[in-house]
Amino acid sequence: MTYLVDGTFVHQDSNGGGGTIQNGDTQWMTAGSGLLHIEAPPEELVVSGGLFHGLQLWVNLPARDKMMDPRYQDIRGGQVRLLTSPDGGALLRVIAGELGGHEGPGITHTPITMVHATLAPGAEITLPWREDFNGLAYVLAGRGAVGPELRPVRKGQTAVFGDGGSLTVRADESQDSNAPDLEIVLLGGKPIREPMAHYGPFVMNTQDELRQAFEDFQRGRLGTVPAVHGM
């Protein structure tokens, strides 16, 4: 999964999936039984030195779904579920999963919730969260605090929440001039709790499956990425 906050990203894969995502868009690629793909900013953005800001997330599949057919989803910024806190101090973008009965457009085989929250200085939110989910908060920009004890967090840091049915986030009263708000991604899912073997871009459950994945790649069984001008 690639979530693009600012900039432009082009995707092509050997399963026929592909597209261009821009500010606020998300692309969700399910590798499944395997495919080749290329993701890159367009050449003109690189040459011009334009802004490029986003994050990538790998969501593991349970063993029963590891060899499912590959799939590609484009989720436009205008498709996400937008919510606000009662006082208007926080804007919530539900990208995938469910938050308080409001569902995002992202389709996942592993139950997860992904929310991009923007909090104005001094704003605080407590969001309902499934008790069987884990919970993470990654700070894209700004400074704030998380959890019932309001532990401080800042840009580039990740907080791991403990057990419970809610997540609390607060933005500091004072923010840096280059980040007027607290921008934070809230993420959680139902733990799979299965063995995992990974090497390079391959994630499987056993070493034997990992060796088979490498063999499939080396023998060309994952297909060919179509030629794309400028990539």
Number of C-alpha atoms within 10 A of each C-alpha: 15 17 23 21 20 16 18 21 23 17 20 21 24 17 20 15 16 20 15 17 24 19 17 21 24 27 24 20 21 23 21 14 14 21 23 17 20 14 15 14 19 17 12 10 14 12 8 8 9 13 11 16 13 17 12 12 9 11 15 16 22 18 15 7 13 18 14 14 13 18 15 19 17 18 21 16 19 10 17 21 18 18 15 15 15 8 9 11 16 23 16 20 23 24 26 22 22 21 20 9 8 12 16 21 17 21 15 15 11 16 17 21 25 22 23 22 24 22 26 22 20 15 20 20 20 15 13 15 20 20 14 13 18 19 24 17 24 19 21 23 21 26 26 28 19 21 18 12 8 12 12 16 22 20 16 12 14 16 18 14 17 13 14 14 13 17 21 17 25 24 28 21 12 14 18 11 8 8 13 15 25 28 23 28 19 20 19 21 20 15 14 12 7 10 10 14 14 13 11 6 7 14 19 22 16 14 14 10 15 18 14 13 20 15 12 16 15 10 10 12 13 18 16 14 16 15 9 10 7 9 13
